[in-house]
């Protein structure tokens, strides 16, 4: 891996004492936490001439450090560290940059209780979201809870800010409703640092009221009662409750309400049907409370607009003729002005249109020319900052900067165990499909060997998502093993405009599947892929695409790997309908014709499969039910097809548990080596 020319780490990596969510203090020795995973040499896998072969676990590890954030003063840093010895844990801790003291706050095994996110509420207090799994009548789902801790509360239980309670019997919920999501903080009230503003549906399910909650003791006062089918609320930069977004789960109608302040009456800004119309998405307010930012279509691509709330005049702020502008607003920590918008195809992933941060960002690029450099966090005065530096072959390094002192120091590495190898670069390419559509994707070739390579087609999940350049641990692992890896942004992927993204609707297994076939044939024609050594590997929707490939193009691939994949569309539709608004999602995305869904389901076409399949699924998956892989594995076995099925007892949809991620990569490593020799 390329090494950045930065100063030595300033924050020691040692484990002390952590408190378990809702439980007691546990101690871990410095040796067990400080030791990194061994870098033992393995026998080379097929297709590579690299001298160093790291174990699969080196790539499967969770990032050693993540979510690094400065306190408002810039004098403290909070971060999560993931360790694997003596057990897999996520550790939330803080570091006082003035005193050099470390405080280890909470730990999570990411099993029963997950560390969902955290944020500085003020310079002394962290607000923490915890997520845990629940089940009702066979349906698995997640709940969240909100807690607070002082930055130095080592050995102290987190304070639960919202006490779990059922609705009163006088409410429309009839006493049977328990709020599922209790961590929806809509404003951190910078002018009132002892409180936060939270939207939670105590009384009417899925119609949240807004409360002001004291961080010290959890005392709350209601600011606005839930009404008008409003599902989400937005405040302005003066912390006034200004926008309510209503959604009708029966027909998809959306109403966006606005008012001048907390005491004024709401007016309707927009009204549209989300399934039929191109309505706007509200992003937030500028420092000027009369200026609202929204995203809507300009032709076929999403663009950023500002709106004068007096005249209701809309002004185009930024558009890209080739891609959607689909990121969040970027605010100045110092002035609270909107200074830019996130855009994947802009430099640094941000299009700046205000403030002087752009020239500063360019200066950092000059200092670190080998990486893409992203601001992770700023102090309130914007003097200190956390920078995240990454490239295709640099997994990611966090740096602490000080503009006044003109210093920049490396503090954390995400994958230090990969330092001793060279990671392959990604190349953005495009190919044409059989119907003339141009598809972009990212091709990664091994750092050694010659074409044609044994190759892995690696479709992303979603399918309403997309792949990007930059470090990807799946791709890095497979290319390290000597495989060429191709990640196509097939039709249905996000970011390429309305027509492209909506091409997924009721089309799973059809044209979007053909895009993967065409990608594979293009790689063969280019001389990149060895036609006798190609496998397809995916997770979630990508797992569906992998298994569907084996029934639609049974002679094209040598094997398929599906993690948490879909195989049975009627079952997927049935499960989705158990959730609020699920009927609309199923009807529009998957379809409602059972015969058509069966025709597009690997489960019902298993007799066509000719190649071995590896299926892996977590029993506690709350996105794609484990039955999708269980049923398909049984059907493959019944038809005497080669299948390996592995089920993780406590596994979720995202390979959150380190031991599961390690096991999956080891199994995939062996499986690919067996079939791509």
C-alpha positions as CSV (number, residue, x, y, z in Angstrom):
1,X,0.0,0.0,0.0
2,X,1.2,3.5,-0.7
3,X,2.4,5.4,2.4
4,X,1.5,9.0,3.0
5,X,4.1,11.4,4.0
6,X,2.6,12.5,7.3
7,X,3.7,12.8,10.9
8,X,3.6,9.9,13.4
9,X,0.4,8.9,15.1
10,X,-0.4,11.2,18.1
11,X,-3.2,9.1,19.7
12,X,-2.0,5.8,21.2
13,X,-4.0,2.7,20.3
14,X,-4.5,0.9,23.6
15,X,-7.6,-0.6,25.3
16,X,-8.5,0.3,28.9
17,X,-11.9,0.1,30.5
18,X,-15.2,0.3,28.6
19,X,-18.8,0.1,29.8
20,X,-21.2,-2.2,28.1
21,X,-24.5,-0.6,27.0
22,X,-26.8,-0.9,29.9
23,X,-24.5,-3.3,31.7
24,X,-21.3,-3.2,33.8
25,X,-17.7,-2.3,33.3
26,X,-15.4,-4.8,31.7
27,X,-11.6,-4.7,31.4
28,X,-9.4,-5.6,28.5
29,X,-5.6,-5.9,28.7
30,X,-3.4,-3.6,26.7
31,X,-1.8,-6.5,25.0
32,X,-5.0,-7.9,23.6
33,X,-6.2,-4.6,22.3
34,X,-3.0,-3.3,21.1
35,X,-1.9,-6.3,19.0
36,X,-3.0,-6.2,15.4
37,X,-4.0,-9.2,13.4
38,X,-1.2,-11.5,12.4
39,X,0.1,-11.0,8.8
40,X,0.9,-14.6,8.2
41,X,1.8,-15.7,4.7
42,X,-0.6,-18.1,3.0
43,X,-0.2,-20.4,0.0
44,X,-0.9,-18.4,-3.1
45,X,-4.3,-18.6,-4.6
46,X,-4.9,-19.2,-8.3
47,X,-4.0,-16.5,-10.8
48,X,-1.6,-14.4,-8.7
49,X,2.2,-14.1,-8.6
50,X,2.2,-11.7,-5.6
51,X,4.9,-12.7,-3.1
52,X,2.9,-11.7,-0.1
53,X,-0.5,-13.3,0.5
54,X,-2.4,-11.9,3.4
55,X,-5.1,-14.0,5.0
56,X,-8.7,-13.2,4.2
57,X,-9.2,-11.9,7.7
58,X,-6.9,-9.0,6.9
59,X,-9.4,-7.6,4.5
60,X,-12.5,-8.8,6.3
61,X,-11.7,-6.9,9.5
62,X,-13.9,-3.9,10.3
63,X,-12.0,-0.6,9.9
64,X,-9.8,-0.2,13.0
65,X,-11.0,3.4,13.5
66,X,-14.1,5.1,12.2
67,X,-16.5,8.0,12.9
68,X,-13.8,10.4,14.1
69,X,-15.3,13.7,15.2
70,X,-14.1,16.9,16.9
71,X,-16.0,18.6,19.7
72,X,-17.3,22.1,19.0
73,X,-14.2,23.7,20.6
74,X,-11.9,21.4,18.7
75,X,-10.2,20.4,22.0
76,X,-11.5,16.8,22.1
77,X,-11.8,14.0,19.7
78,X,-14.4,11.1,19.8
79,X,-14.0,8.0,17.7
80,X,-15.0,4.3,17.4
81,X,-12.4,1.6,17.5
82,X,-13.1,-1.9,16.3
83,X,-11.1,-4.7,17.9
84,X,-11.1,-8.4,17.3
85,X,-9.1,-9.7,20.3
86,X,-9.9,-11.0,22.8
87,X,-13.4,-10.7,21.2
88,X,-15.0,-8.5,18.5
89,X,-16.1,-5.2,19.9
90,X,-16.9,-1.7,18.9
91,X,-15.4,0.8,21.4
92,X,-16.5,4.4,21.7
93,X,-13.9,6.6,23.3
94,X,-12.7,10.2,23.6
95,X,-9.4,11.9,23.7
96,X,-8.6,15.3,25.3
97,X,-6.1,17.0,23.0
98,X,-5.1,19.5,25.8
99,X,-4.5,17.1,28.6
100,X,-3.7,14.0,26.6
101,X,-6.2,12.0,28.7
102,X,-8.2,9.1,27.1
103,X,-11.7,8.2,28.2
104,X,-13.2,4.8,27.2
105,X,-17.0,5.2,27.3
106,X,-19.0,2.4,25.9
107,X,-18.6,-0.9,24.1
108,X,-20.8,-2.9,21.9
109,X,-20.5,-6.4,20.5
110,X,-22.8,-5.3,17.6
111,X,-25.0,-8.2,18.4
112,X,-27.8,-7.7,20.9
113,X,-27.1,-4.0,21.0
114,X,-25.3,-2.1,18.3
115,X,-23.6,1.2,18.5
116,X,-25.6,3.0,15.8
117,X,-24.1,6.5,15.8
118,X,-22.9,9.3,18.0
119,X,-22.5,13.0,17.9
120,X,-21.2,15.9,20.0
121,X,-24.2,17.8,21.4
122,X,-21.9,20.3,23.0
123,X,-18.3,20.4,24.2
124,X,-18.9,18.2,27.2
125,X,-21.7,15.8,26.0
126,X,-22.1,13.0,23.4
127,X,-25.5,11.9,22.2
128,X,-25.5,8.2,21.3
129,X,-27.9,6.1,19.4
130,X,-28.2,2.4,20.2
131,X,-29.9,-0.1,17.9
132,X,-31.3,-3.5,18.8
133,X,-33.3,-6.2,17.1
134,X,-37.0,-7.0,17.9
135,X,-39.5,-9.5,16.6
136,X,-43.2,-9.5,16.4
137,X,-45.4,-12.3,14.9
138,X,-42.4,-13.6,13.0
139,X,-41.4,-10.2,11.6
140,X,-37.9,-9.0,12.5
141,X,-37.2,-5.3,12.7
142,X,-34.9,-2.8,14.5
143,X,-35.6,-0.4,17.3
144,X,-33.4,2.5,18.4
145,X,-32.9,4.3,21.7
146,X,-31.2,7.6,22.5
147,X,-28.6,8.2,25.2
148,X,-26.2,10.9,26.4
149,X,-22.8,10.8,28.2
150,X,-20.2,13.3,29.3
151,X,-17.0,12.9,27.3
152,X,-15.2,11.8,30.5
153,X,-17.9,9.4,31.9
154,X,-15.6,6.4,32.0
155,X,-17.2,3.5,33.9
156,X,-20.6,5.2,33.9
157,X,-23.8,3.9,32.3
158,X,-25.1,6.0,29.4
159,X,-28.1,8.1,30.4
160,X,-31.2,7.1,28.5
161,X,-32.8,10.3,27.3
162,X,-36.2,9.0,26.2
163,X,-37.7,6.5,28.6
164,X,-39.4,3.6,26.7
165,X,-43.1,3.8,27.3
166,X,-46.3,2.7,25.6
167,X,-48.9,5.2,24.4
168,X,-51.7,6.1,26.9
169,X,-55.0,4.4,26.5
170,X,-56.6,7.7,25.7
171,X,-54.4,8.1,22.6
172,X,-55.3,6.9,19.1
173,X,-52.7,4.1,19.6
174,X,-54.9,2.6,22.2
175,X,-52.1,1.8,24.6
176,X,-50.4,-0.8,22.4
177,X,-47.9,1.4,20.6
178,X,-44.2,1.6,21.6
179,X,-42.1,4.1,19.6
180,X,-39.8,2.1,17.3
181,X,-37.3,4.9,16.5
182,X,-36.4,7.2,19.3
183,X,-33.2,8.7,18.0
184,X,-34.5,11.1,15.4
185,X,-32.6,14.3,16.5
186,X,-33.7,17.1,14.2
187,X,-31.8,20.0,15.9
188,X,-28.8,20.1,18.3
189,X,-29.8,23.6,19.3
190,X,-26.3,25.3,19.1
191,X,-27.7,28.3,21.0
192,X,-29.1,26.2,23.8
193,X,-26.3,23.5,24.2
194,X,-28.1,21.9,27.2
195,X,-31.0,20.6,25.1
196,X,-31.7,18.9,21.8
197,X,-34.8,18.7,19.6
198,X,-36.2,15.2,18.9
199,X,-39.1,13.9,16.8
200,X,-40.7,10.8,18.2
201,X,-44.2,9.2,17.8
202,X,-45.3,8.6,21.4
203,X,-49.0,9.0,20.8
204,X,-49.8,8.2,17.2
205,X,-47.8,5.6,15.3
206,X,-45.6,7.0,12.6
207,X,-46.8,10.6,13.2
208,X,-44.1,12.1,15.4
209,X,-44.5,15.0,17.8
210,X,-41.5,17.3,18.4
211,X,-39.9,17.6,21.9
212,X,-37.2,19.6,23.5
213,X,-35.2,17.3,25.7
214,X,-32.7,18.2,28.4
215,X,-29.4,16.4,28.1
216,X,-28.8,16.5,31.9
217,X,-31.9,14.6,33.0
218,X,-34.0,13.8,29.9
219,X,-36.8,16.2,30.9
220,X,-38.9,16.9,27.9
221,X,-41.4,19.6,26.7
222,X,-43.5,19.2,23.6
223,X,-43.0,21.9,21.0
224,X,-45.4,20.5,18.4
225,X,-47.9,17.7,18.4
226,X,-48.0,15.2,15.5
227,X,-50.6,16.2,12.9
228,X,-51.5,16.1,9.2
229,X,-49.7,12.8,8.5
230,X,-46.4,14.6,8.9
231,X,-43.7,12.0,9.0
232,X,-40.6,14.3,9.2
233,X,-39.8,17.8,10.5
234,X,-37.1,20.3,9.6
235,X,-35.9,23.3,11.5
236,X,-34.1,26.4,10.2
237,X,-30.7,27.7,11.3
238,X,-32.4,29.6,14.1
239,X,-33.8,26.3,15.4
240,X,-37.4,27.2,14.6
241,X,-39.7,24.3,13.5
242,X,-40.5,25.4,9.9
243,X,-41.1,22.4,7.6
244,X,-43.4,19.3,8.0
245,X,-43.3,16.6,5.3
246,X,-46.5,14.6,5.2
247,X,-46.8,11.2,3.4
248,X,-49.9,9.1,2.8
249,X,-48.9,5.4,3.0
250,X,-52.0,4.3,1.2
251,X,-51.6,6.2,-2.1
252,X,-48.2,7.9,-1.9
253,X,-49.5,11.5,-1.7
254,X,-46.9,14.0,-0.3
255,X,-47.7,17.4,1.2
256,X,-44.9,19.8,2.3
257,X,-46.0,22.4,4.8
258,X,-44.1,25.5,5.8
259,X,-44.5,28.3,8.4
260,X,-42.6,31.4,9.4
261,X,-42.1,30.4,13.0
262,X,-43.4,28.1,15.8
263,X,-46.5,30.3,16.3
264,X,-47.5,30.8,12.7
265,X,-50.0,28.7,10.7
266,X,-48.8,26.1,8.2
267,X,-49.2,26.7,4.5
268,X,-48.8,24.1,1.7
269,X,-45.7,24.7,-0.3
270,X,-45.9,21.5,-2.5
271,X,-48.3,18.7,-3.1
272,X,-47.7,15.8,-5.3
273,X,-47.9,12.0,-5.7
274,X,-44.5,10.3,-5.0
275,X,-45.3,7.5,-7.4
276,X,-46.5,9.6,-10.4
277,X,-45.0,13.0,-10.0
278,X,-41.5,14.5,-9.8
279,X,-41.9,16.4,-6.5
280,X,-39.0,18.1,-4.7
281,X,-37.0,16.9,-1.7
282,X,-36.4,19.6,1.0
283,X,-32.8,19.7,2.1
284,X,-32.7,22.6,4.6
285,X,-32.4,26.3,5.2
286,X,-29.6,28.8,4.7
287,X,-28.6,31.2,7.5
288,X,-31.2,33.5,6.0
289,X,-34.4,31.9,7.2
290,X,-36.2,33.1,4.1
291,X,-34.0,30.9,1.8
292,X,-34.9,27.2,1.5
293,X,-32.9,24.6,-0.5
294,X,-34.5,21.8,-2.4
295,X,-33.6,19.1,-4.9
296,X,-35.7,18.4,-7.9
297,X,-35.4,17.2,-11.5
298,X,-34.0,19.5,-14.2
299,X,-34.9,17.5,-17.2
300,X,-33.8,13.9,-16.4
301,X,-31.2,14.8,-13.7
302,X,-31.7,15.9,-10.1
303,X,-30.4,19.4,-9.4
304,X,-30.1,21.8,-6.5
305,X,-32.4,24.8,-6.2
306,X,-32.9,27.6,-3.7
307,X,-36.3,29.1,-3.0
308,X,-37.3,32.5,-1.7
309,X,-40.1,31.8,0.8
310,X,-41.6,35.3,0.3
311,X,-41.9,35.3,-3.5
312,X,-41.8,31.5,-3.8
313,X,-39.3,32.0,-6.7
314,X,-36.9,29.1,-7.3
315,X,-33.4,29.6,-8.5
316,X,-31.1,27.0,-10.0
317,X,-28.0,26.7,-7.8
318,X,-26.1,23.7,-9.3
319,X,-26.8,21.0,-11.9
320,X,-24.7,18.4,-13.7
321,X,-25.8,17.5,-17.2
322,X,-24.6,13.9,-16.8
323,X,-25.3,12.9,-13.2
324,X,-27.8,13.6,-10.4
325,X,-26.9,16.1,-7.7
326,X,-28.0,13.9,-4.9
327,X,-25.8,14.8,-1.8
328,X,-26.6,16.7,1.4
329,X,-26.1,20.4,2.0
330,X,-22.7,21.4,3.3
331,X,-22.7,24.0,6.1
332,X,-20.0,26.2,7.6
333,X,-19.5,25.4,11.2
334,X,-18.5,29.0,11.8
335,X,-21.2,31.0,10.1
336,X,-23.9,28.3,9.7
337,X,-24.3,29.3,6.1
338,X,-24.8,26.7,3.3
339,X,-21.6,26.7,1.4
340,X,-22.0,23.7,-0.9
341,X,-23.7,20.5,-1.8
342,X,-22.4,16.9,-1.9
343,X,-21.9,15.6,-5.4
344,X,-20.1,12.4,-6.1
345,X,-18.6,13.7,-9.4
346,X,-17.3,17.0,-8.1
347,X,-13.8,17.4,-6.7
348,X,-13.7,16.1,-3.1
349,X,-17.3,15.0,-3.6
350,X,-18.5,18.6,-2.9
351,X,-19.5,21.4,-5.1
352,X,-18.7,24.7,-3.3
353,X,-20.7,27.8,-4.1
354,X,-19.9,30.0,-1.0
355,X,-17.2,30.7,1.5
356,X,-13.5,30.4,1.2
357,X,-13.2,26.7,2.0
358,X,-12.6,25.7,-1.6
359,X,-9.2,27.4,-1.8
360,X,-8.3,25.8,1.6
361,X,-9.3,22.4,0.2
362,X,-7.1,22.9,-2.8
363,X,-4.1,23.7,-0.6
364,X,-4.6,20.4,1.2
365,X,-4.7,18.5,-2.1
366,X,-1.4,20.1,-2.9
367,X,0.0,18.8,0.4
368,X,-1.5,15.3,-0.1
369,X,-1.6,14.8,-3.9
370,X,-1.8,11.0,-3.8
371,X,-5.2,10.8,-2.1
372,X,-8.7,12.1,-2.3
373,X,-9.1,14.3,0.8
374,X,-12.4,14.8,2.6
375,X,-13.3,16.9,5.6
376,X,-14.8,14.7,8.3
377,X,-15.3,17.3,11.1
378,X,-14.7,20.9,12.0
379,X,-14.4,22.8,15.2
380,X,-17.0,25.6,15.6
381,X,-14.4,28.3,14.7
382,X,-13.2,26.1,11.8
383,X,-9.6,26.3,13.0
384,X,-9.2,22.6,13.8
385,X,-10.5,19.9,11.5
386,X,-10.4,16.1,10.9
387,X,-9.4,15.2,7.4
388,X,-10.0,11.7,5.9
389,X,-7.5,10.8,3.1
390,X,-8.2,7.8,0.8
391,X,-7.5,6.5,-2.6
392,X,-8.0,3.2,-4.5
393,X,-4.9,1.8,-2.8
394,X,-4.8,3.8,0.4
395,X,-7.6,2.3,2.6
396,X,-8.1,5.5,4.6
397,X,-6.2,7.7,7.1
398,X,-7.6,10.2,9.6
399,X,-5.6,13.4,10.1
400,X,-5.9,16.2,12.6
401,X,-5.3,19.6,11.2
402,X,-4.8,23.0,12.8
403,X,-5.1,26.0,10.5
404,X,-3.6,28.5,13.0
405,X,-0.5,26.4,13.6
406,X,-0.4,25.2,10.0
407,X,-0.1,21.6,11.1
408,X,-1.5,18.3,9.9
409,X,-0.9,15.1,11.7
410,X,-1.9,11.5,11.0
411,X,-3.9,10.1,13.9
412,X,-5.6,6.9,12.8
413,X,-5.4,4.3,10.1
414,X,-8.4,2.3,9.1
415,X,-6.6,-0.9,7.8
416,X,-3.0,-0.8,9.1
417,X,-2.8,-4.6,8.5
418,X,-2.7,-3.9,4.7
419,X,0.4,-1.7,4.8
420,X,2.7,-4.4,3.6
421,X,1.0,-5.1,0.2
422,X,0.3,-3.1,-2.9
423,X,-3.4,-2.6,-3.5
424,X,-4.7,-2.4,-7.0
425,X,-6.1,0.8,-8.6
426,X,-9.6,1.0,-9.9
427,X,-10.3,2.3,-13.5
428,X,-13.5,3.9,-14.5
429,X,-14.7,2.4,-17.8
430,X,-17.9,2.2,-19.9
431,X,-19.4,-0.4,-22.2
432,X,-22.5,-0.6,-24.4
433,X,-25.4,-3.0,-23.7
434,X,-27.2,-5.0,-26.4
435,X,-29.8,-2.2,-26.7
436,X,-27.2,0.6,-27.1
437,X,-27.2,2.0,-23.5
438,X,-23.8,3.1,-22.1
439,X,-23.0,1.7,-18.7
440,X,-20.3,2.9,-16.4
441,X,-18.3,0.7,-14.1
442,X,-15.1,0.2,-12.2
443,X,-12.5,-2.3,-13.4
444,X,-9.8,-3.4,-11.0
445,X,-6.9,-5.5,-12.3
446,X,-4.5,-7.5,-10.2
447,X,-1.1,-5.9,-9.5
448,X,0.6,-8.9,-11.1
449,X,0.0,-11.4,-13.8
450,X,-1.2,-11.0,-17.4
451,X,-4.6,-10.9,-19.1
452,X,-6.8,-12.7,-19.6
453,X,-7.4,-12.9,-15.8
454,X,-9.7,-15.1,-13.8
455,X,-12.5,-12.6,-13.2
456,X,-15.2,-11.7,-10.6
457,X,-18.3,-9.8,-11.7
458,X,-19.4,-7.9,-8.5
459,X,-22.8,-6.2,-8.8
460,X,-23.8,-3.9,-6.0
461,X,-26.8,-4.2,-3.7
462,X,-29.8,-1.9,-3.6
463,X,-30.5,-2.0,-6.5
464,X,-31.1,1.8,-6.0
465,X,-27.4,2.4,-5.1
466,X,-24.2,2.6,-7.0
467,X,-20.5,1.9,-6.9
468,X,-17.7,4.5,-6.7
469,X,-14.0,4.6,-7.0
470,X,-11.9,4.7,-3.9
471,X,-10.9,1.9,-1.5
472,X,-13.4,-1.0,-1.3
473,X,-12.4,-4.0,0.9
474,X,-14.3,-6.6,-1.2
475,X,-12.5,-5.4,-4.3
476,X,-9.1,-5.1,-2.6
477,X,-9.4,-8.6,-1.3
478,X,-10.4,-10.2,-4.6
479,X,-7.8,-8.4,-6.7
480,X,-5.2,-9.3,-4.1
481,X,-6.1,-12.9,-4.8
482,X,-5.3,-12.4,-8.5
483,X,-8.8,-11.8,-9.8
484,X,-9.9,-9.0,-12.1
485,X,-12.9,-7.4,-10.5
486,X,-15.6,-5.5,-12.4
487,X,-18.3,-3.5,-10.6
488,X,-20.9,-2.2,-13.2
489,X,-23.4,0.4,-12.4
490,X,-26.2,-1.4,-14.2
491,X,-29.5,0.2,-15.0
492,X,-31.5,0.8,-11.9
493,X,-28.4,2.2,-10.2
494,X,-28.8,5.6,-8.6
495,X,-27.1,8.8,-9.6
496,X,-27.6,8.6,-13.4
497,X,-31.0,10.3,-13.7
498,X,-34.6,9.4,-13.4
499,X,-35.0,7.2,-16.4
500,X,-32.0,5.2,-15.6
501,X,-32.9,4.7,-11.9
502,X,-36.5,3.8,-12.6
503,X,-35.4,1.1,-15.1
504,X,-35.4,-1.2,-12.1
505,X,-39.1,-1.0,-11.5
506,X,-40.6,-4.4,-12.0
507,X,-37.6,-5.3,-14.1
508,X,-35.5,-7.4,-11.7
509,X,-34.0,-10.2,-13.7
510,X,-34.7,-8.6,-17.1
511,X,-32.7,-5.8,-18.7
512,X,-30.8,-4.9,-15.6
513,X,-29.7,-8.6,-15.4
514,X,-28.8,-8.4,-19.1
515,X,-26.5,-5.5,-18.3
516,X,-24.4,-7.9,-16.2
517,X,-24.3,-10.4,-19.0
518,X,-23.2,-7.8,-21.5
519,X,-20.5,-6.5,-19.1
520,X,-19.1,-10.0,-18.8
521,X,-19.1,-10.6,-22.6
522,X,-17.5,-7.2,-23.0
523,X,-14.6,-8.1,-20.7
524,X,-14.1,-11.3,-22.6
525,X,-14.1,-9.5,-25.9
526,X,-11.6,-7.0,-24.5
527,X,-9.2,-9.8,-23.6
528,X,-9.5,-8.9,-19.9
529,X,-11.4,-11.9,-18.7
530,X,-10.6,-15.6,-19.2
531,X,-14.0,-16.9,-20.4
532,X,-13.4,-20.2,-18.6
533,X,-12.7,-18.6,-15.2
534,X,-15.5,-16.1,-14.4
535,X,-17.6,-16.1,-11.2
536,X,-20.2,-13.6,-10.1
537,X,-20.3,-12.4,-6.4
538,X,-22.9,-10.2,-4.8
539,X,-24.7,-9.2,-1.6
540,X,-28.4,-8.3,-1.1
541,X,-29.7,-7.4,-4.5
542,X,-26.2,-8.3,-5.8
543,X,-26.8,-11.7,-4.4
544,X,-30.0,-12.0,-6.3
545,X,-28.2,-10.9,-9.5
546,X,-25.5,-13.6,-8.8
547,X,-28.1,-16.4,-8.4
548,X,-30.2,-15.1,-11.3
549,X,-27.2,-15.2,-13.5
550,X,-26.8,-18.9,-13.0
551,X,-30.3,-19.6,-14.2
552,X,-30.5,-17.0,-17.0
553,X,-27.0,-17.5,-18.4
554,X,-26.1,-21.0,-17.0
555,X,-23.0,-21.4,-19.2
556,X,-21.4,-18.0,-18.7
557,X,-20.1,-18.3,-15.1
558,X,-18.1,-21.0,-13.3
559,X,-19.7,-20.2,-9.9
560,X,-21.8,-17.8,-7.9
561,X,-21.6,-16.3,-4.4
562,X,-24.6,-14.8,-2.7
563,X,-24.5,-13.1,0.7
564,X,-27.9,-12.2,2.1
565,X,-29.4,-12.4,-1.4
566,X,-32.9,-12.6,-2.7
567,X,-34.0,-15.8,-4.5
568,X,-37.8,-15.8,-4.1
569,X,-39.6,-12.7,-5.2
570,X,-43.1,-13.7,-4.0
571,X,-41.7,-14.3,-0.5
572,X,-39.9,-10.9,-0.6
573,X,-43.1,-9.2,-1.6
574,X,-45.0,-11.0,1.2
575,X,-42.5,-9.9,3.9
576,X,-42.3,-6.3,2.6
577,X,-46.1,-5.9,2.8
578,X,-45.9,-6.4,6.6
579,X,-44.3,-3.0,6.9
580,X,-46.0,0.4,6.7
581,X,-46.2,1.5,3.1
582,X,-44.9,-1.9,1.9
583,X,-47.8,-2.5,-0.5
584,X,-46.8,0.6,-2.6
585,X,-43.1,-0.4,-2.6
586,X,-43.9,-4.0,-3.7
587,X,-46.4,-3.1,-6.4
588,X,-44.1,-0.5,-8.0
589,X,-40.6,-2.1,-7.5
590,X,-41.2,-5.8,-7.6
591,X,-44.6,-6.2,-9.2
592,X,-47.9,-7.8,-8.3
593,X,-48.2,-10.6,-10.8
594,X,-47.2,-13.9,-9.1
595,X,-46.5,-15.8,-12.3
596,X,-44.2,-13.0,-13.4
597,X,-42.4,-12.9,-10.1
598,X,-41.9,-16.6,-10.2
599,X,-40.4,-16.4,-13.7
600,X,-37.9,-13.8,-12.3
601,X,-37.0,-15.9,-9.2
602,X,-34.0,-18.2,-9.1
603,X,-36.0,-20.5,-6.7
604,X,-38.5,-21.4,-9.4
605,X,-35.9,-21.9,-12.1
606,X,-33.4,-24.0,-10.2
607,X,-33.4,-26.8,-12.8
608,X,-31.4,-24.5,-15.1
609,X,-28.4,-24.1,-12.7
610,X,-25.2,-25.8,-13.9
611,X,-22.5,-24.3,-11.6
612,X,-21.7,-24.4,-7.9
613,X,-23.3,-21.8,-5.6
614,X,-22.2,-20.5,-2.2
615,X,-25.1,-19.1,-0.2
616,X,-24.4,-17.3,3.1
617,X,-27.1,-15.6,5.2
618,X,-27.6,-14.2,8.7
619,X,-30.4,-15.6,10.9
620,X,-31.1,-12.2,12.3
621,X,-31.2,-10.4,8.9
622,X,-33.9,-7.8,9.2
623,X,-33.7,-6.5,5.6
624,X,-33.8,-9.8,3.6
625,X,-35.3,-12.6,5.5
626,X,-33.1,-15.7,6.0
627,X,-35.7,-17.8,4.3
628,X,-34.6,-16.5,1.0
629,X,-31.3,-18.5,1.2
630,X,-32.7,-21.4,3.3
631,X,-35.4,-22.2,0.7
632,X,-33.1,-21.8,-2.2
633,X,-30.4,-24.0,-0.7
634,X,-33.0,-26.7,-0.1
635,X,-34.3,-26.4,-3.6
636,X,-30.8,-26.7,-5.1
637,X,-30.1,-29.8,-3.0
638,X,-33.4,-31.3,-4.0
639,X,-32.4,-30.9,-7.6
640,X,-28.9,-32.4,-6.9
641,X,-27.2,-29.0,-7.7
642,X,-23.8,-28.2,-6.1
643,X,-24.5,-25.8,-3.2
644,X,-22.8,-24.8,0.0
645,X,-25.1,-23.1,2.5
646,X,-23.8,-21.3,5.6
647,X,-26.0,-19.6,8.1
648,X,-24.8,-17.2,10.8
649,X,-26.7,-17.6,14.1
650,X,-26.4,-13.9,15.0
651,X,-25.7,-12.5,11.5
652,X,-27.4,-9.4,10.2
653,X,-27.7,-8.0,6.7
654,X,-24.5,-5.9,6.8
655,X,-21.9,-8.3,8.2
656,X,-21.7,-6.1,11.3
657,X,-20.2,-8.8,13.4
658,X,-16.5,-9.1,12.9
659,X,-16.4,-12.9,13.3
660,X,-19.1,-13.3,10.6
661,X,-17.3,-11.1,8.2
662,X,-14.1,-13.1,8.8
663,X,-15.8,-16.4,8.3
664,X,-17.6,-15.3,5.1
665,X,-14.4,-14.0,3.5
666,X,-12.6,-17.2,4.4
667,X,-15.4,-19.3,2.8
668,X,-15.5,-17.1,-0.2
669,X,-11.7,-17.3,-0.6
670,X,-11.7,-21.1,-0.6
671,X,-14.8,-21.3,-2.9
672,X,-13.4,-18.9,-5.5
673,X,-10.0,-20.6,-5.5
674,X,-11.6,-24.0,-6.0
675,X,-13.5,-22.8,-9.1
676,X,-11.2,-20.2,-10.7
677,X,-8.0,-22.4,-10.7
